[in-house]
C-alpha cells in the first residue's frame, strides 16, 4: 500500500474492501493520518471519509468482547485448560501450552474486535 512497494492509490474508484484495507493499515501503522496519507499517496480527506464509511458499515456487526475465567487450570503436562465465554452464549474450551497463552489471547481479541 505504500510507495516503497510501488503501489499507490490512483484516481480509480476503490472497492469498499480496498478502502477498509487502507483504514486498517493506517490504524496498525501508529502513524498520524497525514503521514500515512503522504506515504501512500492518498488524500487525508479520502482516508477520513473511508474511515467514516467503515465505522458506519461495522455498526451492525455486533461483535462482543470475550471474557476469560479468572483462574486458569494447568494440568501435569503444562497445558492450560482455557474456557472462553462470549456474551452471545458461545463457549470455547481449549487446551493450550502455557507459553502460547498470551499470544493466543491477543490473537483472539484482535479477531473478535472491530477497529472502530
NUKE-398434 format. One line per 8 residues: number of its first residue (from 0); for each residue z, y, x of N, C-alpha, C, O, CB. Coordinates in nm, 3 decimals, m for minus. Glycine has a CB too. Layout:
# residues N
NUM	Z Y X Z Y X Z Y X Z Y X Z Y X ~ ...
This chain:
# residues 116
0	0.000 m0.120 0.080 0.000 0.000 0.000 0.000 0.126 0.084 m0.021 0.235 0.030 0.117 0.000 m0.091 ~ 0.023 0.116 0.211 0.027 0.238 0.290 m0.096 0.249 0.379 m0.176 0.157 0.388 0.153 0.243 0.373 ~ m0.108 0.363 0.445 m0.223 0.390 0.529 m0.233 0.291 0.643 m0.343 0.258 0.687 m0.216 0.532 0.583 ~ m0.120 0.244 0.692 m0.121 0.151 0.804 m0.192 0.021 0.769 m0.245 m0.046 0.858 0.020 0.122 0.848 ~ m0.194 m0.016 0.644 m0.263 m0.137 0.600 m0.406 m0.106 0.557 m0.478 m0.196 0.517 m0.186 m0.202 0.486 ~ m0.446 0.018 0.565 m0.580 0.056 0.527 m0.603 0.066 0.378 m0.717 0.082 0.334 m0.675 m0.041 0.584 ~ m0.499 0.059 0.301 m0.512 0.065 0.156 m0.460 0.199 0.108 m0.345 0.234 0.135 m0.437 m0.052 0.087 ~ m0.541 0.271 0.038 m0.500 0.399 m0.017 m0.536 0.403 m0.163 m0.631 0.339 m0.208 m0.565 0.517 0.059
8	m0.460 0.477 m0.236 m0.487 0.495 m0.378 m0.607 0.588 m0.392 m0.604 0.701 m0.344 m0.362 0.551 m0.455 ~ m0.710 0.542 m0.457 m0.828 0.626 m0.476 m0.821 0.691 m0.613 m0.718 0.686 m0.680 m0.958 0.542 m0.462 ~ m0.930 0.752 m0.654 m0.933 0.817 m0.783 m0.954 0.719 m0.898 m0.955 0.760 m1.014 m1.043 0.921 m0.785 ~ m0.970 0.589 m0.868 m0.990 0.492 m0.975 m0.864 0.480 m1.061 m0.754 0.515 m1.018 m1.028 0.354 m0.916 ~ m0.883 0.432 m1.180 m0.770 0.411 m1.270 m0.698 0.284 m1.229 m0.759 0.178 m1.215 m0.817 0.402 m1.418 ~ m0.568 0.296 m1.209 m0.488 0.182 m1.168 m0.435 0.107 m1.289 m0.408 0.166 m1.393 m0.372 0.226 m1.079 ~ m0.422 m0.023 m1.273 m0.363 m0.104 m1.380 m0.212 m0.077 m1.383 m0.156 m0.023 m1.288 m0.393 m0.256 m1.359 ~ m0.149 m0.116 m1.492 m0.004 m0.099 m1.502 0.067 m0.178 m1.394 0.169 m0.134 m1.341 0.047 m0.142 m1.642
16	0.014 m0.294 m1.360 0.074 m0.375 m1.253 0.068 m0.304 m1.119 0.164 m0.307 m1.043 0.003 m0.511 m1.244 ~ m0.045 m0.240 m1.089 m0.058 m0.165 m0.964 0.039 m0.047 m0.961 0.102 m0.020 m0.859 m0.203 m0.116 m0.947 ~ 0.050 0.022 m1.074 0.144 0.134 m1.082 0.287 0.084 m1.061 0.365 0.144 m0.987 0.132 0.206 m1.218 ~ 0.320 m0.026 m1.128 0.454 m0.085 m1.116 0.482 m0.124 m0.970 0.593 m0.104 m0.921 0.468 m0.208 m1.208 ~ 0.382 m0.180 m0.902 0.399 m0.219 m0.763 0.429 m0.098 m0.673 0.510 m0.107 m0.581 0.275 m0.291 m0.713 ~ 0.363 0.014 m0.701 0.393 0.136 m0.625 0.537 0.180 m0.651 0.608 0.217 m0.557 0.295 0.249 m0.663 ~ 0.580 0.176 m0.776 0.717 0.216 m0.810 0.819 0.126 m0.742 0.919 0.174 m0.688 0.737 0.213 m0.963 ~ 0.794 m0.004 m0.744 0.886 m0.099 m0.680 0.889 m0.075 m0.530 0.996 m0.073 m0.469 0.844 m0.244 m0.711
24	0.772 m0.058 m0.471 0.765 m0.034 m0.326 0.839 0.093 m0.288 0.908 0.097 m0.186 0.618 m0.025 m0.280 ~ 0.825 0.197 m0.370 0.897 0.322 m0.342 1.048 0.300 m0.348 1.121 0.344 m0.259 0.856 0.433 m0.441 ~ 1.095 0.232 m0.454 1.239 0.208 m0.469 1.293 0.127 m0.352 1.402 0.155 m0.300 1.268 0.135 m0.602 ~ 1.218 0.026 m0.309 1.263 m0.060 m0.199 1.259 0.013 m0.064 1.336 m0.019 0.026 1.177 m0.185 m0.192 ~ 1.169 0.109 m0.053 1.148 0.176 0.077 1.267 0.261 0.120 1.291 0.279 0.239 1.025 0.263 0.071 ~ 1.341 0.314 0.022 1.452 0.403 0.055 1.404 0.542 0.096 1.484 0.627 0.135 1.535 0.344 0.166 ~ 1.274 0.565 0.087 1.217 0.694 0.126 1.226 0.792 0.010 1.244 0.753 m0.105 1.069 0.677 0.171 ~ 1.214 0.919 0.044 1.204 1.019 m0.063 1.071 0.998 m0.133 0.978 0.939 m0.077 1.217 1.166 m0.007
32	1.062 1.046 m0.255 0.938 1.032 m0.330 0.823 1.101 m0.257 0.712 1.047 m0.248 0.954 1.091 m0.472 ~ 0.849 1.220 m0.204 0.745 1.296 m0.135 0.695 1.222 m0.011 0.574 1.213 0.010 0.797 1.434 m0.096 ~ 0.786 1.170 0.071 0.746 1.098 0.193 0.667 0.973 0.158 0.566 0.943 0.223 0.871 1.061 0.276 ~ 0.712 0.899 0.057 0.642 0.777 0.016 0.501 0.810 m0.032 0.405 0.742 0.003 0.721 0.704 m0.095 ~ 0.491 0.915 m0.112 0.360 0.953 m0.166 0.265 0.996 m0.055 0.147 0.958 m0.056 0.375 1.067 m0.267 ~ 0.314 1.074 0.040 0.230 1.116 0.153 0.183 0.995 0.232 0.066 0.988 0.271 0.307 1.213 0.245 ~ 0.272 0.900 0.256 0.239 0.782 0.334 0.134 0.695 0.264 0.052 0.630 0.328 0.364 0.700 0.363 ~ 0.138 0.694 0.130 0.049 0.608 0.054 m0.070 0.680 m0.007 m0.153 0.617 m0.074 0.125 0.543 m0.053
40	m0.080 0.810 0.016 m0.197 0.884 m0.032 m0.201 0.900 m0.183 m0.308 0.902 m0.243 m0.321 0.816 0.012 ~ m0.084 0.912 m0.244 m0.078 0.935 m0.389 m0.002 1.064 m0.415 0.076 1.109 m0.332 m0.011 0.815 m0.462 ~ m0.025 1.122 m0.530 0.044 1.247 m0.562 0.185 1.216 m0.612 0.210 1.112 m0.672 m0.035 1.329 m0.667 ~ 0.274 1.308 m0.587 0.412 1.293 m0.632 0.418 1.288 m0.785 0.497 1.213 m0.843 0.500 1.408 m0.578 ~ 0.335 1.369 m0.849 0.336 1.370 m0.996 0.287 1.236 m1.052 0.335 1.191 m1.156 0.248 1.484 m1.049 ~ 0.192 1.172 m0.984 0.143 1.042 m1.030 0.256 0.939 m1.022 0.279 0.865 m1.118 0.020 0.994 m0.945 ~ 0.326 0.934 m0.910 0.436 0.839 m0.895 0.546 0.867 m0.997 0.603 0.774 m1.054 0.494 0.845 m0.752 ~ 0.574 0.993 m1.020 0.675 1.030 m1.120 0.634 0.977 m1.257 0.716 0.917 m1.328 0.693 1.185 m1.125
48	0.508 0.998 m1.295 0.459 0.953 m1.426 0.456 0.800 m1.436 0.490 0.744 m1.540 0.319 1.009 m1.453 ~ 0.417 0.733 m1.328 0.415 0.586 m1.329 0.557 0.532 m1.345 0.580 0.437 m1.420 0.352 0.531 m1.199 ~ 0.650 0.594 m1.275 0.790 0.552 m1.283 0.842 0.569 m1.426 0.914 0.483 m1.478 0.878 0.633 m1.183 ~ 0.804 0.679 m1.487 0.844 0.706 m1.626 0.784 0.601 m1.720 0.852 0.553 m1.811 0.799 0.849 m1.668 ~ 0.658 0.566 m1.699 0.592 0.464 m1.780 0.662 0.329 m1.764 0.683 0.257 m1.862 0.444 0.452 m1.741 ~ 0.697 0.295 m1.642 0.763 0.167 m1.615 0.900 0.161 m1.681 0.939 0.057 m1.735 0.777 0.144 m1.465 ~ 0.972 0.271 m1.677 1.103 0.276 m1.742 1.088 0.251 m1.892 1.163 0.174 m1.952 1.172 0.412 m1.717 ~ 0.989 0.318 m1.951 0.965 0.303 m2.095 0.926 0.159 m2.128 0.973 0.103 m2.227 0.852 0.401 m2.142
56	0.842 0.100 m2.045 0.796 m0.037 m2.065 0.912 m0.137 m2.054 0.913 m0.238 m2.125 0.688 m0.071 m1.963 ~ 1.008 m0.109 m1.967 1.118 m0.203 m1.942 1.234 m0.191 m2.040 1.324 m0.275 m2.039 1.170 m0.183 m1.803 ~ 1.233 m0.091 m2.125 1.346 m0.071 m2.217 1.367 m0.189 m2.310 1.482 m0.221 m2.343 1.324 0.054 m2.299 ~ 1.261 m0.254 m2.353 1.274 m0.363 m2.447 1.296 m0.500 m2.384 1.297 m0.599 m2.456 1.154 m0.368 m2.531 ~ 1.314 m0.508 m2.255 1.322 m0.638 m2.190 1.459 m0.704 m2.201 1.468 m0.826 m2.188 1.287 m0.623 m2.048 ~ 1.563 m0.628 m2.223 1.697 m0.682 m2.244 1.747 m0.774 m2.133 1.802 m0.880 m2.162 1.701 m0.755 m2.372 ~ 1.728 m0.737 m2.009 1.786 m0.815 m1.901 1.936 m0.795 m1.903 1.985 m0.685 m1.932 1.727 m0.775 m1.763 ~ 2.008 m0.899 m1.872 2.153 m0.892 m1.875 2.209 m0.916 m1.737 2.154 m0.994 m1.659 2.210 m0.995 m1.974
64	2.319 m0.849 m1.705 2.383 m0.876 m1.577 2.445 m1.015 m1.579 2.482 m1.066 m1.684 2.490 m0.769 m1.544 ~ 2.456 m1.075 m1.462 2.518 m1.205 m1.455 2.667 m1.190 m1.431 2.711 m1.088 m1.377 2.454 m1.292 m1.345 ~ 2.744 m1.289 m1.469 2.889 m1.289 m1.446 2.923 m1.418 m1.373 2.884 m1.527 m1.415 2.969 m1.276 m1.579 ~ 2.995 m1.405 m1.265 3.037 m1.522 m1.188 3.184 m1.550 m1.213 3.262 m1.459 m1.240 3.012 m1.500 m1.038 ~ 3.221 m1.676 m1.205 3.362 m1.711 m1.219 3.438 m1.652 m1.101 3.381 m1.631 m0.994 3.381 m1.865 m1.226 ~ 3.566 m1.625 m1.120 3.645 m1.563 m1.014 3.679 m1.660 m0.903 3.680 m1.622 m0.786 3.772 m1.504 m1.072 ~ 3.707 m1.784 m0.936 3.743 m1.883 m0.836 3.629 m1.982 m0.822 3.582 m2.039 m0.920 3.876 m1.955 m0.873 ~ 3.584 m2.003 m0.698 3.477 m2.098 m0.671 3.536 m2.230 m0.623 3.627 m2.230 m0.541 3.378 m2.041 m0.568
72	3.484 m2.339 m0.673 3.530 m2.472 m0.634 3.444 m2.525 m0.520 3.321 m2.527 m0.530 3.527 m2.569 m0.754 ~ 3.510 m2.568 m0.411 3.437 m2.624 m0.297 3.476 m2.770 m0.282 3.595 m2.803 m0.284 3.466 m2.544 m0.165 ~ 3.376 m2.858 m0.266 3.408 m2.999 m0.251 3.425 m3.035 m0.103 3.417 m2.947 m0.017 3.299 m3.086 m0.314 ~ 3.448 m3.162 m0.074 3.476 m3.207 0.062 3.355 m3.194 0.155 3.373 m3.197 0.277 3.522 m3.350 0.061 ~ 3.234 m3.181 0.103 3.115 m3.167 0.186 3.083 m3.020 0.216 2.986 m2.992 0.287 2.996 m3.233 0.117 ~ 3.162 m2.929 0.165 3.137 m2.787 0.187 3.045 m2.723 0.085 3.008 m2.607 0.098 3.079 m2.768 0.323 ~ 3.008 m2.799 m0.017 2.923 m2.746 m0.124 3.010 m2.674 m0.226 3.118 m2.722 m0.261 2.839 m2.859 m0.192 ~ 2.962 m2.562 m0.271 3.034 m2.485 m0.373 2.970 m2.512 m0.508 2.848 m2.508 m0.522 3.034 m2.332 m0.340
80	3.053 m2.538 m0.605 3.005 m2.554 m0.742 3.008 m2.415 m0.805 3.115 m2.360 m0.830 3.092 m2.658 m0.825 ~ 2.893 m2.360 m0.830 2.880 m2.225 m0.881 2.840 m2.231 m1.028 2.738 m2.289 m1.063 2.776 m2.144 m0.800 ~ 2.922 m2.172 m1.113 2.892 m2.166 m1.256 2.862 m2.021 m1.292 2.945 m1.932 m1.272 3.011 m2.222 m1.342 ~ 2.744 m1.999 m1.345 2.699 m1.865 m1.382 2.682 m1.859 m1.533 2.616 m1.945 m1.592 2.565 m1.828 m1.309 ~ 2.743 m1.758 m1.593 2.729 m1.739 m1.738 2.666 m1.603 m1.763 2.714 m1.500 m1.715 2.867 m1.751 m1.811 ~ 2.559 m1.605 m1.837 2.490 m1.481 m1.873 2.531 m1.441 m2.015 2.561 m1.527 m2.097 2.336 m1.497 m1.862 ~ 2.532 m1.311 m2.044 2.567 m1.266 m2.178 2.478 m1.322 m2.289 2.518 m1.324 m2.405 2.562 m1.117 m2.184 ~ 2.358 m1.368 m2.253 2.268 m1.423 m2.355 2.293 m1.573 m2.377 2.205 m1.643 m2.428 2.123 m1.399 m2.314
88	2.410 m1.621 m2.340 2.456 m1.759 m2.361 2.393 m1.861 m2.268 2.415 m1.981 m2.287 2.428 m1.799 m2.503 ~ 2.317 m1.821 m2.170 2.263 m1.915 m2.073 2.370 m1.943 m1.969 2.435 m1.851 m1.917 2.133 m1.858 m2.006 ~ 2.389 m2.071 m1.938 2.488 m2.111 m1.838 2.419 m2.196 m1.733 2.343 m2.288 m1.765 2.606 m2.189 m1.903 ~ 2.445 m2.165 m1.609 2.390 m2.241 m1.497 2.504 m2.301 m1.417 2.606 m2.235 m1.395 2.300 m2.152 m1.408 ~ 2.488 m2.423 m1.374 2.584 m2.488 m1.287 2.507 m2.536 m1.165 2.418 m2.621 m1.177 2.659 m2.606 m1.359 ~ 2.541 m2.482 m1.048 2.463 m2.508 m0.927 2.556 m2.547 m0.813 2.662 m2.487 m0.795 2.380 m2.384 m0.888 ~ 2.517 m2.648 m0.737 2.587 m2.682 m0.613 2.508 m2.620 m0.499 2.387 m2.641 m0.488 2.601 m2.839 m0.595 ~ 2.576 m2.543 m0.416 2.508 m2.469 m0.310 2.596 m2.468 m0.185 2.718 m2.460 m0.197 2.474 m2.323 m0.357
96	2.537 m2.477 m0.066 2.618 m2.469 0.055 2.684 m2.332 0.066 2.626 m2.230 0.029 2.531 m2.497 0.180 ~ 2.805 m2.331 0.116 2.880 m2.205 0.123 2.806 m2.096 0.199 2.811 m1.979 0.161 3.015 m2.229 0.187 ~ 2.736 m2.132 0.307 2.667 m2.032 0.388 2.550 m1.965 0.314 2.505 m1.859 0.356 2.616 m2.097 0.515 ~ 2.500 m2.026 0.205 2.390 m1.969 0.128 2.435 m1.887 0.008 2.353 m1.826 m0.060 2.299 m2.079 0.082 ~ 2.565 m1.885 m0.019 2.616 m1.826 m0.141 2.582 m1.678 m0.155 2.530 m1.637 m0.259 2.764 m1.843 m0.146 ~ 2.609 m1.599 m0.055 2.585 m1.454 m0.065 2.438 m1.424 m0.087 2.403 m1.343 m0.173 2.635 m1.382 0.061 ~ 2.351 m1.488 m0.009 2.207 m1.466 m0.025 2.161 m1.507 m0.165 2.081 m1.437 m0.227 2.128 m1.543 0.082 ~ 2.211 m1.621 m0.213 2.173 m1.668 m0.346 2.214 m1.568 m0.454 2.135 m1.537 m0.543 2.236 m1.805 m0.374
104	2.336 m1.517 m0.445 2.384 m1.421 m0.544 2.299 m1.294 m0.539 2.265 m1.237 m0.643 2.533 m1.387 m0.520 ~ 2.265 m1.248 m0.419 2.179 m1.130 m0.407 2.042 m1.155 m0.470 1.989 m1.070 m0.541 2.163 m1.090 m0.260 ~ 1.986 m1.271 m0.443 1.853 m1.303 m0.496 1.855 m1.313 m0.649 1.765 m1.260 m0.715 1.803 m1.434 m0.436 ~ 1.954 m1.380 m0.703 1.957 m1.395 m0.848 1.989 m1.261 m0.916 1.939 m1.232 m1.025 2.062 m1.502 m0.888 ~ 2.071 m1.180 m0.851 2.099 m1.045 m0.905 1.973 m0.961 m0.908 1.948 m0.889 m1.005 2.207 m0.974 m0.821 ~ 1.894 m0.969 m0.802 1.769 m0.892 m0.796 1.671 m0.943 m0.902 1.603 m0.864 m0.968 1.706 m0.902 m0.656 ~ 1.665 m1.075 m0.917 1.570 m1.135 m1.012 1.605 m1.104 m1.157 1.516 m1.101 m1.242 1.564 m1.286 m0.992 ~ 1.731 m1.081 m1.186 1.770 m1.060 m1.326 1.796 m0.913 m1.361 1.840 m0.883 m1.472 1.893 m1.140 m1.355
112	1.769 m0.825 m1.268 1.793 m0.683 m1.296 1.662 m0.607 m1.296 1.561 m0.653 m1.242 1.891 m0.622 m1.194 ~ 1.665 m0.492 m1.355 1.548 m0.406 m1.350 1.576 m0.297 m1.248 1.691 m0.271 m1.213 1.515 m0.346 m1.490 ~ 1.471 m0.235 m1.202 1.487 m0.129 m1.104 1.525 0.003 m1.166 1.556 0.099 m1.096 1.363 m0.112 m1.026 ~ 1.522 0.008 m1.299 1.547 0.134 m1.364 1.672 0.129 m1.442 1.710 0.228 m1.504 1.434 0.173 m1.452
